[in-house]
Amino acid sequence: MQHEYKAYIIGPDGRVARRIDLVCETENDARERAKQLVDGHVVELWQGDRRIASFDPKH
């Protein structure tokens, strides 16, 4: 079964700059895909109103 997730690219001002819709089999798959989106900006991964993770480009 596939689940829907949202990856939010956070701009330098702390606001959402872009949203990317993800459809993944598992939460771990969604985490891995969101990590790949980190390119100098923080990426937050959400499922509905639950924040799953935040990925910082500095780490």
PyMOL Python script that loads the backbone (N, CA, C, O; Angstrom):
from pymol import cmd

cmd.read_pdbstr("""\
ATOM      1  N   MET A   1       0.844  -1.185   0.000  1.00  0.00           N
ATOM      2  CA  MET A   1       0.000   0.000   0.000  1.00  0.00           C
ATOM      3  C   MET A   1       0.886   1.244   0.000  1.00  0.00           C
ATOM      4  O   MET A   1       1.874   1.316   0.730  1.00  0.00           O
ATOM      5  N   GLN A   2       0.527   2.199  -0.809  1.00  0.00           N
ATOM      6  CA  GLN A   2       1.319   3.418  -0.895  1.00  0.00           C
ATOM      7  C   GLN A   2       0.688   4.527  -0.064  1.00  0.00           C
ATOM      8  O   GLN A   2      -0.532   4.600   0.082  1.00  0.00           O
ATOM      9  N   HIS A   3       1.543   5.386   0.475  1.00  0.00           N
ATOM     10  CA  HIS A   3       1.101   6.469   1.333  1.00  0.00           C
ATOM     11  C   HIS A   3       1.569   7.799   0.753  1.00  0.00           C
ATOM     12  O   HIS A   3       2.589   7.869   0.068  1.00  0.00           O
ATOM     13  N   GLU A   4       0.810   8.847   1.039  1.00  0.00           N
ATOM     14  CA  GLU A   4       1.147  10.180   0.546  1.00  0.00           C
ATOM     15  C   GLU A   4       1.877  10.974   1.619  1.00  0.00           C
ATOM     16  O   GLU A   4       1.495  10.979   2.789  1.00  0.00           O
ATOM     17  N   TYR A   5       2.935  11.643   1.186  1.00  0.00           N
ATOM     18  CA  TYR A   5       3.742  12.490   2.043  1.00  0.00           C
ATOM     19  C   TYR A   5       3.971  13.813   1.331  1.00  0.00           C
ATOM     20  O   TYR A   5       3.801  13.914   0.116  1.00  0.00           O
ATOM     21  N   LYS A   6       4.354  14.819   2.090  1.00  0.00           N
ATOM     22  CA  LYS A   6       4.698  16.129   1.527  1.00  0.00           C
ATOM     23  C   LYS A   6       6.095  16.479   2.014  1.00  0.00           C
ATOM     24  O   LYS A   6       6.391  16.382   3.205  1.00  0.00           O
ATOM     25  N   ALA A   7       6.940  16.882   1.096  1.00  0.00           N
ATOM     26  CA  ALA A   7       8.263  17.392   1.447  1.00  0.00           C
ATOM     27  C   ALA A   7       8.225  18.895   1.194  1.00  0.00           C
ATOM     28  O   ALA A   7       7.918  19.343   0.089  1.00  0.00           O
ATOM     29  N   TYR A   8       8.536  19.653   2.213  1.00  0.00           N
ATOM     30  CA  TYR A   8       8.534  21.107   2.098  1.00  0.00           C
ATOM     31  C   TYR A   8       9.969  21.615   2.098  1.00  0.00           C
ATOM     32  O   TYR A   8      10.743  21.331   3.013  1.00  0.00           O
ATOM     33  N   ILE A   9      10.311  22.370   1.059  1.00  0.00           N
ATOM     34  CA  ILE A   9      11.612  23.017   0.971  1.00  0.00           C
ATOM     35  C   ILE A   9      11.467  24.355   1.681  1.00  0.00           C
ATOM     36  O   ILE A   9      10.635  25.178   1.300  1.00  0.00           O
ATOM     37  N   ILE A  10      12.273  24.570   2.708  1.00  0.00           N
ATOM     38  CA  ILE A  10      12.186  25.786   3.511  1.00  0.00           C
ATOM     39  C   ILE A  10      13.218  26.784   3.011  1.00  0.00           C
ATOM     40  O   ILE A  10      14.411  26.487   2.951  1.00  0.00           O
ATOM     41  N   GLY A  11      12.744  27.968   2.655  1.00  0.00           N
ATOM     42  CA  GLY A  11      13.619  29.014   2.152  1.00  0.00           C
ATOM     43  C   GLY A  11      14.426  29.668   3.256  1.00  0.00           C
ATOM     44  O   GLY A  11      14.218  29.380   4.435  1.00  0.00           O
ATOM     45  N   PRO A  12      15.352  30.549   2.881  1.00  0.00           N
ATOM     46  CA  PRO A  12      16.211  31.211   3.860  1.00  0.00           C
ATOM     47  C   PRO A  12      15.440  32.088   4.856  1.00  0.00           C
ATOM     48  O   PRO A  12      15.944  32.399   5.935  1.00  0.00           O
ATOM     49  N   ASP A  13      14.231  32.477   4.491  1.00  0.00           N
ATOM     50  CA  ASP A  13      13.412  33.303   5.386  1.00  0.00           C
ATOM     51  C   ASP A  13      12.590  32.458   6.360  1.00  0.00           C
ATOM     52  O   ASP A  13      11.828  32.997   7.163  1.00  0.00           O
ATOM     53  N   GLY A  14      12.749  31.109   6.289  1.00  0.00           N
ATOM     54  CA  GLY A  14      12.028  30.224   7.192  1.00  0.00           C
ATOM     55  C   GLY A  14      10.645  29.841   6.721  1.00  0.00           C
ATOM     56  O   GLY A  14       9.924  29.129   7.421  1.00  0.00           O
ATOM     57  N   ARG A  15      10.265  30.303   5.543  1.00  0.00           N
ATOM     58  CA  ARG A  15       8.947  29.985   4.980  1.00  0.00           C
ATOM     59  C   ARG A  15       9.063  28.897   3.925  1.00  0.00           C
ATOM     60  O   ARG A  15      10.136  28.654   3.372  1.00  0.00           O
ATOM     61  N   VAL A  16       7.951  28.257   3.661  1.00  0.00           N
ATOM     62  CA  VAL A  16       7.928  27.211   2.636  1.00  0.00           C
ATOM     63  C   VAL A  16       8.161  27.854   1.276  1.00  0.00           C
ATOM     64  O   VAL A  16       7.420  28.744   0.857  1.00  0.00           O
ATOM     65  N   ALA A  17       9.201  27.388   0.595  1.00  0.00           N
ATOM     66  CA  ALA A  17       9.517  27.883  -0.737  1.00  0.00           C
ATOM     67  C   ALA A  17       8.894  26.993  -1.813  1.00  0.00           C
ATOM     68  O   ALA A  17       8.574  27.455  -2.908  1.00  0.00           O
ATOM     69  N   ARG A  18       8.728  25.705  -1.481  1.00  0.00           N
ATOM     70  CA  ARG A  18       8.223  24.753  -2.466  1.00  0.00           C
ATOM     71  C   ARG A  18       7.704  23.513  -1.753  1.00  0.00           C
ATOM     72  O   ARG A  18       8.205  23.150  -0.688  1.00  0.00           O
ATOM     73  N   ARG A  19       6.713  22.871  -2.330  1.00  0.00           N
ATOM     74  CA  ARG A  19       6.184  21.615  -1.814  1.00  0.00           C
ATOM     75  C   ARG A  19       6.348  20.546  -2.879  1.00  0.00           C
ATOM     76  O   ARG A  19       6.087  20.779  -4.060  1.00  0.00           O
ATOM     77  N   ILE A  20       6.782  19.376  -2.449  1.00  0.00           N
ATOM     78  CA  ILE A  20       6.916  18.243  -3.355  1.00  0.00           C
ATOM     79  C   ILE A  20       6.085  17.105  -2.792  1.00  0.00           C
ATOM     80  O   ILE A  20       6.287  16.687  -1.652  1.00  0.00           O
ATOM     81  N   ASP A  21       5.158  16.607  -3.582  1.00  0.00           N
ATOM     82  CA  ASP A  21       4.311  15.489  -3.173  1.00  0.00           C
ATOM     83  C   ASP A  21       5.062  14.185  -3.427  1.00  0.00           C
ATOM     84  O   ASP A  21       5.614  13.970  -4.506  1.00  0.00           O
ATOM     85  N   LEU A  22       5.070  13.329  -2.424  1.00  0.00           N
ATOM     86  CA  LEU A  22       5.727  12.032  -2.528  1.00  0.00           C
ATOM     87  C   LEU A  22       4.711  10.922  -2.273  1.00  0.00           C
ATOM     88  O   LEU A  22       3.846  11.049  -1.405  1.00  0.00           O
ATOM     89  N   VAL A  23       4.820   9.856  -3.020  1.00  0.00           N
ATOM     90  CA  VAL A  23       4.012   8.661  -2.785  1.00  0.00           C
ATOM     91  C   VAL A  23       5.005   7.528  -2.587  1.00  0.00           C
ATOM     92  O   VAL A  23       5.767   7.189  -3.493  1.00  0.00           O
ATOM     93  N   CYS A  24       4.990   6.946  -1.395  1.00  0.00           N
ATOM     94  CA  CYS A  24       5.982   5.937  -1.030  1.00  0.00           C
ATOM     95  C   CYS A  24       5.312   4.754  -0.336  1.00  0.00           C
ATOM     96  O   CYS A  24       4.224   4.874   0.227  1.00  0.00           O
ATOM     97  N   GLU A  25       5.986   3.615  -0.391  1.00  0.00           N
ATOM     98  CA  GLU A  25       5.500   2.407   0.268  1.00  0.00           C
ATOM     99  C   GLU A  25       5.589   2.528   1.786  1.00  0.00           C
ATOM    100  O   GLU A  25       4.661   2.150   2.501  1.00  0.00           O
ATOM    101  N   THR A  26       6.717   3.060   2.275  1.00  0.00           N
ATOM    102  CA  THR A  26       6.934   3.123   3.714  1.00  0.00           C
ATOM    103  C   THR A  26       7.421   4.511   4.126  1.00  0.00           C
ATOM    104  O   THR A  26       7.856   5.308   3.294  1.00  0.00           O
ATOM    105  N   GLU A  27       7.338   4.776   5.417  1.00  0.00           N
ATOM    106  CA  GLU A  27       7.851   6.039   5.942  1.00  0.00           C
ATOM    107  C   GLU A  27       9.355   6.136   5.729  1.00  0.00           C
ATOM    108  O   GLU A  27       9.869   7.219   5.448  1.00  0.00           O
ATOM    109  N   ASN A  28      10.062   5.031   5.857  1.00  0.00           N
ATOM    110  CA  ASN A  28      11.511   5.046   5.620  1.00  0.00           C
ATOM    111  C   ASN A  28      11.837   5.404   4.180  1.00  0.00           C
ATOM    112  O   ASN A  28      12.805   6.122   3.927  1.00  0.00           O
ATOM    113  N   ASP A  29      11.045   4.917   3.231  1.00  0.00           N
ATOM    114  CA  ASP A  29      11.235   5.295   1.827  1.00  0.00           C
ATOM    115  C   ASP A  29      11.039   6.795   1.659  1.00  0.00           C
ATOM    116  O   ASP A  29      11.806   7.449   0.952  1.00  0.00           O
ATOM    117  N   ALA A  30      10.020   7.337   2.301  1.00  0.00           N
ATOM    118  CA  ALA A  30       9.748   8.773   2.212  1.00  0.00           C
ATOM    119  C   ALA A  30      10.897   9.574   2.822  1.00  0.00           C
ATOM    120  O   ALA A  30      11.278  10.613   2.284  1.00  0.00           O
ATOM    121  N   ARG A  31      11.448   9.105   3.930  1.00  0.00           N
ATOM    122  CA  ARG A  31      12.593   9.781   4.557  1.00  0.00           C
ATOM    123  C   ARG A  31      13.784   9.824   3.601  1.00  0.00           C
ATOM    124  O   ARG A  31      14.428  10.861   3.441  1.00  0.00           O
ATOM    125  N   GLU A  32      14.061   8.702   2.977  1.00  0.00           N
ATOM    126  CA  GLU A  32      15.199   8.640   2.047  1.00  0.00           C
ATOM    127  C   GLU A  32      15.006   9.578   0.868  1.00  0.00           C
ATOM    128  O   GLU A  32      15.946  10.254   0.449  1.00  0.00           O
ATOM    129  N   ARG A  33      13.807   9.623   0.339  1.00  0.00           N
ATOM    130  CA  ARG A  33      13.529  10.518  -0.796  1.00  0.00           C
ATOM    131  C   ARG A  33      13.630  11.974  -0.384  1.00  0.00           C
ATOM    132  O   ARG A  33      14.155  12.797  -1.134  1.00  0.00           O
ATOM    133  N   ALA A  34      13.131  12.300   0.806  1.00  0.00           N
ATOM    134  CA  ALA A  34      13.207  13.679   1.295  1.00  0.00           C
ATOM    135  C   ALA A  34      14.661  14.098   1.519  1.00  0.00           C
ATOM    136  O   ALA A  34      15.035  15.229   1.208  1.00  0.00           O
ATOM    137  N   LYS A  35      15.476  13.196   2.053  1.00  0.00           N
ATOM    138  CA  LYS A  35      16.904  13.497   2.264  1.00  0.00           C
ATOM    139  C   LYS A  35      17.584  13.868   0.950  1.00  0.00           C
ATOM    140  O   LYS A  35      18.455  14.738   0.919  1.00  0.00           O
ATOM    141  N   GLN A  36      17.186  13.211  -0.127  1.00  0.00           N
ATOM    142  CA  GLN A  36      17.783  13.478  -1.434  1.00  0.00           C
ATOM    143  C   GLN A  36      17.431  14.866  -1.964  1.00  0.00           C
ATOM    144  O   GLN A  36      18.094  15.368  -2.871  1.00  0.00           O
ATOM    145  N   LEU A  37      16.394  15.489  -1.405  1.00  0.00           N
ATOM    146  CA  LEU A  37      15.960  16.816  -1.855  1.00  0.00           C
ATOM    147  C   LEU A  37      16.750  17.947  -1.194  1.00  0.00           C
ATOM    148  O   LEU A  37      16.669  19.099  -1.622  1.00  0.00           O
ATOM    149  N   VAL A  38      17.510  17.615  -0.154  1.00  0.00           N
ATOM    150  CA  VAL A  38      18.291  18.643   0.546  1.00  0.00           C
ATOM    151  C   VAL A  38      19.370  19.149  -0.399  1.00  0.00           C
ATOM    152  O   VAL A  38      20.236  18.390  -0.833  1.00  0.00           O
ATOM    153  N   ASP A  39      19.311  20.438  -0.714  1.00  0.00           N
ATOM    154  CA  ASP A  39      20.279  21.055  -1.617  1.00  0.00           C
ATOM    155  C   ASP A  39      20.492  22.492  -1.160  1.00  0.00           C
ATOM    156  O   ASP A  39      20.155  23.441  -1.868  1.00  0.00           O
ATOM    157  N   GLY A  40      21.056  22.635   0.033  1.00  0.00           N
ATOM    158  CA  GLY A  40      21.308  23.965   0.561  1.00  0.00           C
ATOM    159  C   GLY A  40      20.161  24.532   1.377  1.00  0.00           C
ATOM    160  O   GLY A  40      20.281  25.624   1.931  1.00  0.00           O
ATOM    161  N   HIS A  41      19.044  23.808   1.463  1.00  0.00           N
ATOM    162  CA  HIS A  41      17.883  24.267   2.224  1.00  0.00           C
ATOM    163  C   HIS A  41      17.386  23.150   3.139  1.00  0.00           C
ATOM    164  O   HIS A  41      17.586  21.966   2.866  1.00  0.00           O
ATOM    165  N   VAL A  42      16.745  23.547   4.214  1.00  0.00           N
ATOM    166  CA  VAL A  42      16.097  22.583   5.099  1.00  0.00           C
ATOM    167  C   VAL A  42      14.914  21.957   4.361  1.00  0.00           C
ATOM    168  O   VAL A  42      14.200  22.638   3.624  1.00  0.00           O
ATOM    169  N   VAL A  43      14.715  20.665   4.565  1.00  0.00           N
ATOM    170  CA  VAL A  43      13.566  19.954   4.005  1.00  0.00           C
ATOM    171  C   VAL A  43      12.809  19.332   5.168  1.00  0.00           C
ATOM    172  O   VAL A  43      13.390  18.623   5.990  1.00  0.00           O
ATOM    173  N   GLU A  44      11.507  19.602   5.233  1.00  0.00           N
ATOM    174  CA  GLU A  44      10.650  18.985   6.244  1.00  0.00           C
ATOM    175  C   GLU A  44       9.751  17.972   5.559  1.00  0.00           C
ATOM    176  O   GLU A  44       9.188  18.237   4.497  1.00  0.00           O
ATOM    177  N   LEU A  45       9.626  16.808   6.181  1.00  0.00           N
ATOM    178  CA  LEU A  45       8.773  15.742   5.662  1.00  0.00           C
ATOM    179  C   LEU A  45       7.544  15.624   6.545  1.00  0.00           C
ATOM    180  O   LEU A  45       7.652  15.503   7.765  1.00  0.00           O
ATOM    181  N   TRP A  46       6.371  15.661   5.915  1.00  0.00           N
ATOM    182  CA  TRP A  46       5.096  15.602   6.629  1.00  0.00           C
ATOM    183  C   TRP A  46       4.207  14.530   6.026  1.00  0.00           C
ATOM    184  O   TRP A  46       4.275  14.228   4.835  1.00  0.00           O
ATOM    185  N   GLN A  47       3.368  13.962   6.892  1.00  0.00           N
ATOM    186  CA  GLN A  47       2.256  13.110   6.442  1.00  0.00           C
ATOM    187  C   GLN A  47       1.024  13.671   7.125  1.00  0.00           C
ATOM    188  O   GLN A  47       0.852  13.530   8.336  1.00  0.00           O
ATOM    189  N   GLY A  48       0.175  14.302   6.344  1.00  0.00           N
ATOM    190  CA  GLY A  48      -0.982  14.993   6.912  1.00  0.00           C
ATOM    191  C   GLY A  48      -0.489  16.114   7.818  1.00  0.00           C
ATOM    192  O   GLY A  48       0.321  16.941   7.401  1.00  0.00           O
ATOM    193  N   ASP A  49      -0.975  16.144   9.057  1.00  0.00           N
ATOM    194  CA  ASP A  49      -0.564  17.198   9.988  1.00  0.00           C
ATOM    195  C   ASP A  49       0.541  16.729  10.941  1.00  0.00           C
ATOM    196  O   ASP A  49       0.804  17.367  11.960  1.00  0.00           O
ATOM    197  N   ARG A  50       1.179  15.615  10.600  1.00  0.00           N
ATOM    198  CA  ARG A  50       2.263  15.067  11.439  1.00  0.00           C
ATOM    199  C   ARG A  50       3.618  15.289  10.769  1.00  0.00           C
ATOM    200  O   ARG A  50       3.875  14.793   9.672  1.00  0.00           O
ATOM    201  N   ARG A  51       4.481  16.048  11.457  1.00  0.00           N
ATOM    202  CA  ARG A  51       5.827  16.233  10.938  1.00  0.00           C
ATOM    203  C   ARG A  51       6.638  14.988  11.291  1.00  0.00           C
ATOM    204  O   ARG A  51       6.735  14.600  12.455  1.00  0.00           O
ATOM    205  N   ILE A  52       7.205  14.387  10.283  1.00  0.00           N
ATOM    206  CA  ILE A  52       7.962  13.159  10.453  1.00  0.00           C
ATOM    207  C   ILE A  52       9.437  13.460  10.727  1.00  0.00           C
ATOM    208  O   ILE A  52      10.043  12.877  11.626  1.00  0.00           O
ATOM    209  N   ALA A  53      10.004  14.378   9.943  1.00  0.00           N
ATOM    210  CA  ALA A  53      11.427  14.653  10.082  1.00  0.00           C
ATOM    211  C   ALA A  53      11.768  15.994   9.451  1.00  0.00           C
ATOM    212  O   ALA A  53      11.033  16.534   8.624  1.00  0.00           O
ATOM    213  N   SER A  54      12.906  16.498   9.875  1.00  0.00           N
ATOM    214  CA  SER A  54      13.470  17.707   9.282  1.00  0.00           C
ATOM    215  C   SER A  54      14.915  17.408   8.936  1.00  0.00           C
ATOM    216  O   SER A  54      15.661  16.893   9.768  1.00  0.00           O
ATOM    217  N   PHE A  55      15.312  17.725   7.726  1.00  0.00           N
ATOM    218  CA  PHE A  55      16.661  17.433   7.245  1.00  0.00           C
ATOM    219  C   PHE A  55      17.389  18.747   6.992  1.00  0.00           C
ATOM    220  O   PHE A  55      16.956  19.563   6.178  1.00  0.00           O
ATOM    221  N   ASP A  56      18.484  18.939   7.689  1.00  0.00           N
ATOM    222  CA  ASP A  56      19.263  20.164   7.630  1.00  0.00           C
ATOM    223  C   ASP A  56      20.468  19.950   6.714  1.00  0.00           C
ATOM    224  O   ASP A  56      21.186  18.963   6.873  1.00  0.00           O
ATOM    225  N   PRO A  57      20.704  20.848   5.766  1.00  0.00           N
ATOM    226  CA  PRO A  57      21.837  20.650   4.843  1.00  0.00           C
ATOM    227  C   PRO A  57      23.197  20.732   5.527  1.00  0.00           C
ATOM    228  O   PRO A  57      24.204  20.329   4.946  1.00  0.00           O
ATOM    229  N   LYS A  58      23.237  21.240   6.737  1.00  0.00           N
ATOM    230  CA  LYS A  58      24.512  21.400   7.440  1.00  0.00           C
ATOM    231  C   LYS A  58      24.972  20.122   8.103  1.00  0.00           C
ATOM    232  O   LYS A  58      26.110  20.051   8.569  1.00  0.00           O
ATOM    233  N   HIS A  59      24.118  19.101   8.161  1.00  0.00           N
ATOM    234  CA  HIS A  59      24.480  17.848   8.846  1.00  0.00           C
ATOM    235  C   HIS A  59      24.538  16.695   7.887  1.00  0.00           C
ATOM    236  O   HIS A  59      24.827  15.569   8.291  1.00  0.00           O
TER     237      HIS A  59
END
""", "prot")
cmd.dss("prot")
cmd.show_as("cartoon", "prot")
cmd.util.cbc("prot")
cmd.orient("prot")
